[in-house]
Amino acid sequence: MLQIGLLGTLQVVHEGVHVTPSAPKVRQVLALLALRANATVPLHQLVEELWEEHPPSSAATTLQTYIYQLRKLPGLCDQHRPGPAEDGGAALRTTPGGYRLAVSPDCMDAQRFGELAARGRVFMEKGSTAEAADLMQRALAVWRGPALSDVAPGPVTGIDALRLEEQRYEVLEERLDADLLLGRHHRLVSELTGLAADNPTREGLHAKLMLSLYRAGRRPEALEVFQRIRRVLARELGLEPCAELQRLHQQVLAGDRGLDLPGGRTTVHAPRPGASPMTLPADSPLVGRDADLRHVGRVLSAEEGAGGPQCVAVAGPPGAGTTAFTVHLAHRLGDSFPDGRLYASFGKGAAPLPVEEVLAGLLEAVGHQRSELPPHRAGRARMFRNWTEGRRVLLVVDDVATTEQVADLLPAGSGSAALVAGYRRLYGSQFKARVDLPPLGHERSLELFLDALGRGRGLDDPRGLHTMLDLCGDLPGPTLEAVGVLALRPHWSVRQLMDWLGRGRLSAVAQQRPHPFHHVVGRCARLEPRLREALAKLAWEAADDLTVEQAAAVLGKDGDETEEMLEELVELFLLGVGMASDPTTERFFQYRLAPLVRTALRAMQPAPSCV
């Protein structure tokens, strides 16, 4: 599907790929055709737009060349295709006396802006002020900057760009009026202060700022706003403020109760329009993940505009760093999501938070009060989707166990994205890609250890250091937890740390102190009892590598049930898997218990005689 953007820089996106022409004159032609979408643009108007009063003798031929270049763009190549209403696309057609860009309305950001604003006005007329304010804010969120800001203005496009800007201002005024009716004056003061500074002669904005300040109990500041615009108007235009603004000034001076909220309604602390909520945890540098970061970045870029939010699932073994990876990537992609970057977690405990509670956290993060929220999951999900629609938002969802958990959390629209960090593999059509974070490898994990602890420690015992990194599985989480133990106990050597781990001391995990087993303990705490007991029995009795038949013998279960349990543990990254090396086995795979998981399980669970 083709998307044409006029509300900002000129933008053409086809099937998620940016195909905007770069030649200035071609951009001018496209801009004019898009501004007059589904109407014929006469040849003389195109010529005037390009060369004004001084067209070259070859103007007609040159214009045909520009049209030819536009038709080479994906989505604009066939002038004989069916009408846009039928296929949701666009076509550049030759008509008697000119050209016409036949385009489906939902392909144009200007059309989406107009439709959202019109719906907002309908709700306003019906008295549904909150819905009106939300729709108008969504309309304003469609804008990416000044209209056609990177297209040279001609006689027509220059005027039309100003017309669009004026429409934007009108919708902004209407949304501000709705917010004032809703009692959101405290939240509006900051936004209106900036708007008034950017538009020093806009009397309507100054009037709303005065009213917001007055209702917030800041009458002296409201009066100063009037004096400031009065000075600017006199200096710049030789004018006095309009009668309406002067009347408001007198009402503020008199403390007129007519300026209070109608109906005695109390203030509603709603999201501040224009704010961009950012609730991501602090960023931290990553080691050895550059290729994965580039891959996910390419996926998100390639899928933009594909009809839904870009969603990527990230998983890995305990301590692989899925949280750090998704948070780091979210910080790195911040400029692409100007309307907000949000973080939500189902928690690290044995029982995940309910979806409706996670939704409540997200809605509070974007400015809603908990008392305003619907009581049920469906209502909260609908409220969150409504907030995200028309916005470019990046959501990080952490500690996910099932695809069903995130179904109601995903933002609406193709401009947003979600990075989902699961402690098991996730599958679903909403995921554009799935990334399993592998171990770092010995060289990278050694680099991480030495950089974090200091290169003066551990090198005196290289064999012990490599044994410790093997136990940590070359995973960043356990490696950094080991660094934490050594940092708290600077008198310890790596060998003493290994002896301590071998004695199965898990009290530090319970006390929230550093411990290399921390991540395995957390993941195993979420296992069903049958899986946890089976894994503990394998940790005590099974070899590192085992077939289904060998595992079944240890567990005392039949082959099919054992295989199902082993495969589920593979999904949870608590077992590895490879092709069976024993040609006599009836099954294709053999499974591997990592030293980190085995050692942690032995510390967690009693010997099998007690299991």
C-alpha positions in Angstrom: 0.0 0.0 0.0 1.2 3.5 -0.8 1.4 6.2 1.8 1.9 9.9 0.9 2.8 12.3 3.6 2.4 16.1 3.3 2.2 17.0 7.0 5.9 17.4 7.5 8.6 16.6 5.0 7.3 15.2 1.8 7.2 11.4 2.3 6.3 8.5 0.0 6.3 5.0 1.5 5.4 1.9 -0.5 5.1 -1.5 1.3 7.2 -0.1 4.2 10.0 1.2 1.9 10.7 4.9 1.6 10.6 5.8 -2.2 10.4 9.6 -1.9 11.9 11.2 -5.0 15.0 13.4 -4.4 15.0 15.7 -7.4 13.5 19.1 -6.3 11.3 19.7 -9.3 9.9 16.2 -9.3 9.1 16.7 -5.6 7.3 19.9 -6.5 5.2 18.1 -9.1 4.3 15.3 -6.7 3.4 17.7 -3.9 1.0 19.7 -6.1 -0.6 16.5 -7.4 -1.0 15.2 -3.9 -2.5 18.4 -2.6 -5.0 18.2 -5.5 -5.5 14.4 -5.1 -8.3 12.9 -7.2 -8.7 16.1 -9.1 -7.1 17.1 -12.4 -4.2 19.6 -12.2 -4.1 21.6 -15.4 -0.8 21.7 -17.3 -0.6 25.5 -17.0 -0.8 25.2 -13.2 2.0 22.7 -13.1 4.2 24.9 -15.3 3.4 27.9 -13.2 4.3 26.0 -10.0 7.7 24.9 -11.4 8.8 28.1 -13.2 6.3 30.8 -12.2 6.4 33.6 -14.9 9.5 32.4 -16.6 8.9 28.9 -18.1 11.6 27.6 -20.5 10.6 26.8 -24.1 10.9 23.1 -23.3 8.6 23.3 -20.3 6.0 20.8 -21.6 8.7 18.2 -22.5 10.5 18.7 -19.2 7.2 18.3 -17.3 6.6 15.0 -19.2 10.0 13.8 -18.0 9.1 14.6 -14.4 5.8 12.7 -14.8 7.7 9.8 -16.3 10.0 9.7 -13.3 7.1 9.8 -10.9 5.5 6.9 -12.7 8.6 4.8 -12.1 7.9 5.0 -8.3 6.4 1.8 -6.9 2.6 2.3 -6.5 2.5 5.1 -9.1 3.5 3.2 -12.2 0.2 2.1 -13.8 -2.2 4.8 -15.0 -4.7 2.1 -16.1 -5.2 0.4 -12.8 -8.6 0.3 -11.1 -9.8 3.2 -9.1 -8.1 3.7 -5.7 -11.4 3.0 -3.8 -11.2 -0.6 -5.1 -7.6 -1.5 -4.3 -6.5 1.0 -1.7 -3.7 2.2 -3.9 -2.8 5.1 -6.1 -2.3 5.8 -9.8 -0.9 8.8 -11.8 -3.2 9.3 -14.7 -3.1 11.5 -17.8 -6.4 13.4 -18.3 -7.5 15.9 -20.9 -5.5 19.0 -20.2 -3.5 17.8 -17.2 -2.7 15.0 -14.8 -4.6 13.5 -11.8 -3.2 11.5 -8.9 -6.0 9.0 -8.1 -5.4 7.9 -4.6 -7.3 6.2 -1.8 -8.1 8.6 1.1 -6.5 6.4 3.7 -3.2 6.7 1.8 -2.9 10.4 2.6 -1.9 11.8 6.0 -3.7 15.0 5.3 -6.9 13.1 4.7 -6.4 11.2 8.0 -5.9 14.5 9.8 -9.1 15.9 8.4 -11.2 12.8 9.1 -10.0 12.6 12.8 -10.6 16.4 13.2 -14.1 16.1 11.7 -15.0 13.2 14.0 -13.8 15.2 17.0 -16.1 18.1 16.0 -19.0 15.7 15.8 -18.3 14.5 19.3 -17.9 18.0 20.5 -21.3 19.0 19.1 -22.9 16.0 20.9 -21.3 17.1 24.2 -18.8 14.2 24.4 -15.9 16.5 25.2 -13.4 13.9 26.4 -13.8 11.9 23.2 -13.6 15.1 21.1 -10.3 16.1 22.8 -8.8 12.7 22.2 -9.7 12.6 18.5 -8.4 16.1 18.0 -5.1 15.2 19.7 -4.9 12.1 17.5 -5.4 14.4 14.5 -2.6 16.7 15.6 -0.4 13.7 16.2 -0.5 12.8 12.5 1.7 15.9 11.8 5.4 15.3 11.7 6.4 19.0 11.2 5.5 22.0 9.1 3.6 21.0 6.0 5.9 20.3 3.0 8.8 21.7 4.9 11.4 20.3 2.5 9.6 21.2 -0.8 10.4 24.5 -2.5 7.2 26.6 -2.3 5.6 27.6 -5.6 2.6 29.8 -6.2 0.2 27.0 -5.4 2.0 24.7 -2.9 3.2 27.7 -0.8 -0.4 28.8 -0.3 -1.7 25.3 0.3 1.0 24.6 2.9 -0.1 27.8 4.7 -3.7 26.6 4.4 -2.8 23.3 6.0 -0.9 25.0 8.8 -4.0 27.2 9.5 -6.2 24.0 9.7 -3.7 22.6 12.1 -3.9 25.7 14.2 -7.7 25.6 14.2 -7.8 22.0 15.4 -5.2 22.9 18.1 -7.5 25.7 19.3 -10.5 23.4 19.4 -8.6 20.7 21.3 -7.4 23.3 23.8 -11.0 24.5 24.3 -12.1 20.9 24.9 -9.3 20.4 27.4 -10.3 23.6 29.2 -13.9 22.4 29.4 -12.6 19.1 31.0 -10.8 21.1 33.7 -7.3 20.2 32.5 -6.0 23.8 33.0 -3.1 22.7 35.3 -1.8 20.4 32.6 -2.3 23.0 29.9 -0.2 25.8 31.4 3.1 24.3 30.3 2.0 23.6 26.8 0.3 26.9 26.3 3.3 28.8 27.7 5.4 27.2 24.9 2.8 27.8 22.2 2.4 31.5 23.2 6.1 32.0 23.1 6.3 30.4 19.6 3.2 32.5 18.4 3.7 35.9 20.1 0.8 37.6 18.2 -1.8 34.7 18.4 -4.4 36.3 20.7 -6.4 33.1 21.0 -3.5 31.1 22.5 -2.8 33.9 24.9 -6.4 34.0 26.0 -6.4 30.3 26.7 -3.1 30.7 28.7 -4.6 33.5 30.7 -7.7 31.4 31.5 -5.6 28.3 32.4 -3.4 30.3 34.8 -6.4 32.0 36.3 -8.2 28.6 37.0 -4.9 27.3 38.4 -4.9 30.1 41.0 -2.1 32.0 39.3 -3.9 35.3 38.6 -0.8 37.6 38.7 0.8 35.5 35.9 -2.4 35.6 33.9 -2.4 39.4 34.0 1.3 39.5 33.0 0.4 37.4 29.9 -2.0 40.1 28.9 0.6 42.9 29.4 3.1 40.9 27.4 1.0 40.4 24.3 -0.2 44.0 24.5 3.4 45.2 24.3 4.2 42.8 21.4 1.1 43.8 19.4 1.8 47.5 19.9 5.5 47.1 18.9 5.1 44.7 16.0 1.7 45.7 14.5 0.7 49.0 16.1 -2.5 47.4 17.5 -4.3 47.0 20.8 -5.5 43.5 21.9 -8.9 42.5 20.5 -12.1 43.2 22.4 -12.4 39.6 23.5 -8.9 39.6 25.0 -9.5 42.9 26.7 -12.7 41.7 28.2 -11.0 38.6 29.6 -8.4 40.8 31.1 -11.1 42.8 32.9 -12.7 39.5 34.2 -9.3 38.3 35.5 -8.8 41.6 37.3 -12.2 41.4 38.9 -12.0 37.7 39.8 -15.1 37.1 37.8 -16.7 33.8 38.8 -17.9 33.4 35.3 -14.4 32.2 34.4 -14.6 29.2 36.7 -15.3 25.8 35.3 -19.0 25.4 34.3 -21.1 23.2 36.4 -18.7 23.3 39.3 -16.8 20.3 37.9 -13.6 19.3 39.5 -10.4 19.3 37.7 -9.6 16.1 35.6 -5.8 15.4 35.6 -5.6 14.1 32.1 -2.5 13.5 30.0 -0.8 16.8 29.0 -1.4 17.1 25.2 1.9 17.2 23.4 3.8 15.4 26.1 5.9 12.4 25.1 6.0 9.9 28.0 9.3 8.1 28.5 9.3 5.4 31.1 12.2 3.3 29.9 14.7 2.1 32.5 18.2 3.6 32.3 20.2 2.5 29.3 23.4 0.4 29.7 26.1 -0.5 27.2 25.9 -3.9 25.6 28.8 -6.2 24.6 28.6 -8.5 21.7 25.1 -7.7 20.5 25.8 -5.4 17.6 24.7 -7.9 14.9 21.4 -8.6 16.7 20.8 -4.9 17.2 21.3 -4.2 13.5 19.0 -7.0 12.5 16.1 -5.9 14.7 16.6 -2.3 13.6 16.4 -3.4 9.9 13.2 -5.4 10.7 11.5 -2.4 12.2 12.6 -0.1 9.4 11.5 -2.6 6.7 8.1 -3.2 8.2 7.1 0.5 8.8 3.8 1.3 7.2 2.8 -2.4 6.7 -0.6 -2.0 8.3 0.1 -2.8 12.0 2.6 -2.1 14.7 6.0 -3.6 14.2 6.5 -6.3 16.9 9.6 -8.2 17.6 10.0 -11.0 20.2 13.3 -11.4 21.9 14.2 -14.4 24.1 17.2 -16.3 25.4 18.7 -18.4 28.2 18.5 -17.1 31.7 20.9 -14.1 31.9 21.2 -13.6 28.2 20.2 -10.0 28.7 16.8 -9.7 26.9 15.8 -6.8 29.2 19.0 -4.9 28.6 18.9 -5.6 24.9 15.3 -4.4 24.4 15.8 -1.3 26.6 19.1 -0.4 24.9 17.4 -0.7 21.5 14.5 1.4 22.6 16.8 4.2 23.7 18.7 3.8 20.4 15.5 4.1 18.3 14.1 7.0 20.3 14.1 9.6 17.5 11.9 7.3 15.4 9.2 7.3 18.1 8.6 10.9 19.1 5.3 10.3 20.8 6.5 8.1 23.6 8.7 5.2 24.7 7.1 3.1 27.3 8.2 0.1 29.5 5.9 -2.5 31.0 6.8 -5.6 32.9 4.8 -8.7 34.1 7.2 -8.9 37.0 10.0 -11.2 38.1 8.0 -13.1 40.7 6.6 -16.6 40.4 3.2 -15.2 39.6 3.0 -12.7 36.8 1.0 -9.5 37.1 -2.5 -9.6 35.6 -2.7 -8.1 32.2 -5.2 -5.5 33.4 -2.7 -4.3 36.0 0.0 -3.9 33.4 -2.4 -1.9 31.3 -3.2 0.3 34.3 0.5 1.0 34.6 0.7 2.0 31.0 -2.3 4.2 31.2 -1.0 5.9 34.3 2.3 6.5 32.5 0.6 8.4 29.7 -1.3 10.6 32.2 -4.5 8.9 33.2 -5.5 8.7 36.9 -6.3 5.3 38.2 -9.7 6.4 39.2 -10.5 7.2 35.6 -9.7 3.7 34.3 -12.3 1.1 33.3 -12.4 -1.8 35.8 -11.9 -4.5 33.2 -9.1 -5.6 30.9 -11.1 -5.0 27.7 -11.9 -1.5 28.6 -8.4 -0.6 29.6 -7.0 -2.2 26.4 -9.4 -0.2 24.3 -8.4 3.0 26.1 -4.7 2.3 25.5 -5.2 1.5 21.9 -7.2 4.7 21.5 -4.3 6.7 23.0 -1.7 5.1 20.7 -3.8 5.5 17.5 -2.2 8.2 15.3 0.9 8.3 17.4 4.4 6.9 16.9 5.0 5.0 20.2 7.6 2.4 21.1 6.6 -0.1 23.8 8.9 -2.5 25.6 7.1 -5.4 27.3 9.3 -7.5 29.7 9.0 -10.8 31.4 6.5 -12.3 29.0 5.5 -15.9 29.3 2.8 -16.2 26.6 1.7 -14.5 23.4 -1.8 -14.1 24.9 -0.3 -11.8 27.6 0.7 -9.1 25.1 -2.3 -9.3 22.7 -4.0 -6.4 24.5 -0.9 -4.3 25.1 0.2 -3.8 21.5 -0.2 -0.2 20.2 -2.5 0.6 17.3 -1.4 1.7 13.8 1.6 1.1 11.7 3.7 3.9 13.1 4.3 2.2 16.4 6.4 -0.7 17.5 6.7 -3.2 20.4 9.8 -5.1 21.6 8.7 -8.1 23.6 11.2 -9.7 26.0 10.1 -13.3 26.8 11.6 -15.8 29.2 10.5 -18.5 26.7 10.1 -18.5 22.9 7.0 -16.7 21.7 5.1 -17.3 18.5 2.3 -15.4 16.8 1.4 -13.7 13.6 1.9 -10.3 15.2 5.7 -10.8 15.5 7.5 -9.6 12.4 10.7 -11.3 13.7 11.9 -13.5 16.6 15.4 -13.1 18.0 17.1 -15.6 20.3 20.0 -14.1 22.0 22.9 -16.6 22.1 25.8 -16.7 24.6 28.4 -14.1 24.0 31.3 -16.5 23.4 34.4 -16.8 25.6 36.2 -13.8 24.2 33.3 -11.4 24.6 32.4 -12.7 28.1 36.0 -12.3 29.2 36.0 -8.8 27.9 32.8 -8.0 29.8 34.2 -9.5 33.0 37.5 -7.6 32.9 35.9 -4.3 31.9 33.3 -4.5 34.7 35.6 -5.7 37.5 38.9 -4.2 36.5 41.7 -5.8 34.6 43.8 -6.3 37.7 41.7 -9.1 39.1 41.3 -12.7 37.8 44.3 -12.7 35.4 46.5 -14.2 38.1 44.4 -17.4 37.8 43.5 -17.7 34.1 42.4 -21.3 34.4 40.0 -20.5 37.3 38.7 -17.5 35.4 37.9 -19.5 32.3 36.3 -22.2 34.5 34.1 -19.5 36.0 33.1 -18.1 32.6 32.2 -21.7 31.5 30.0 -22.1 34.5 28.3 -18.7 33.7 27.7 -20.1 30.2 29.3 -17.0 28.6 26.1 -15.2 29.4 26.2 -11.5 30.4 23.8 -11.7 33.4 25.6 -14.5 35.4 29.0 -13.0 34.5 28.0 -9.6 35.8 26.5 -11.2 38.9 29.9 -12.9 39.5 31.5 -9.5 39.1 29.1 -8.2 41.8 30.1 -10.9 44.3 33.8 -10.2 43.7 33.3 -6.4 44.0 31.5 -6.8 47.4 34.3 -9.2 48.5 37.6 -7.7 47.1 39.6 -10.1 49.2 38.2 -13.1 47.3 39.9 -14.7 44.3 38.1 -16.3 41.4 38.9 -19.7 42.8 37.3 -18.8 46.2 34.2 -17.6 44.3 34.0 -21.0 42.5 34.4 -22.9 45.8 31.6 -20.8 47.3 29.3 -21.6 44.3 30.2 -25.2 44.5 28.9 -25.3 48.1 25.4 -24.3 46.8 25.0 -21.1 48.8 21.7 -19.5 47.6 21.0 -17.3 50.6 22.4 -14.3 48.6 19.7 -14.7 46.0 17.0 -14.6 48.7 18.6 -11.4 50.0 18.6 -9.8 46.6 22.5 -9.8 46.6 24.6 -10.6 43.5 24.7 -14.3 42.7 25.5 -16.0 39.3 22.5 -18.3 39.9 20.1 -15.5 40.2 18.7 -15.7 36.7 18.3 -19.5 36.7 16.5 -19.3 40.1 14.1 -16.7 38.8 13.2 -18.7 35.7 12.8 -21.9 37.5 10.5 -20.2 40.1 8.0 -19.8 37.3 8.0 -23.5 36.2 5.1 -25.7 36.9 5.9 -28.1 39.8 6.1 -31.1 37.5 8.7 -29.4 35.2 10.7 -28.0 38.2 10.9 -31.4 39.8 11.8 -33.2 36.6 14.5 -30.6 35.9 15.9 -31.0 39.4 16.0 -34.8 39.0 17.8 -34.5 35.7 20.3 -32.1 37.4 21.1 -34.7 40.0 21.0 -37.9 38.1 21.4 -37.4 34.3 24.5 -36.9 32.2 25.2 -33.6 30.4 23.9 -35.0 27.1 21.0 -37.3 27.1 18.4 -38.8 24.7 14.7 -39.0 25.3 15.1 -42.7 26.3 17.8 -41.8 28.9 15.7 -39.0 30.3 12.7 -41.2 30.5 14.7 -43.8 32.5 15.7 -41.1 35.0 12.3 -39.6 35.3 10.4 -42.9 35.3 8.0 -41.8 32.6 7.1 -43.0 29.1 8.9 -41.6 26.1 6.1 -39.4 24.7 5.5 -37.6 28.0 9.2 -37.2 28.6 9.8 -35.8 25.1 7.0 -33.2 25.7 8.6 -32.1 29.0 12.1 -31.9 27.4 10.8 -29.8 24.5 9.0 -27.4 26.9 12.2 -27.0 28.8 14.0 -26.2 25.5 11.3 -23.5 24.8 12.2 -22.1 28.2 16.0 -22.2 27.4 16.6 -24.4 30.4 17.8 -27.3 28.1 19.8 -27.1 24.9 19.0 -29.4 22.0 20.9 -30.9 19.0 20.8 -33.9 16.7 21.2 -37.2 18.4 24.6 -38.8 17.9 23.4 -42.3 18.9 22.1 -44.0 15.7 20.2 -46.5 17.7 17.8 -44.0 19.3 14.2 -43.9 18.1 14.1 -40.1 18.5 16.0 -37.5 16.4 17.3 -35.2 19.1 19.5 -35.3 22.2 19.3 -32.7 25.0 21.9 -30.9 27.0 21.9 -29.6 30.5 24.2 -26.6 30.8 26.6 -26.5 33.8 25.0 -23.2 35.1 21.5 -24.8 35.1 22.7 -28.0 36.7 24.7 -26.3 39.5 21.9 -23.8 40.2 19.3 -26.6 40.3 21.4 -28.7 42.7 21.6 -25.6 45.0 17.9 -25.0 44.7 16.5 -28.5 45.1 17.3 -31.3 47.6 18.8 -34.6 46.4 16.4 -36.8 44.3 15.6 -39.0 47.3 13.8 -36.1 48.7 12.2 -34.9 45.5 
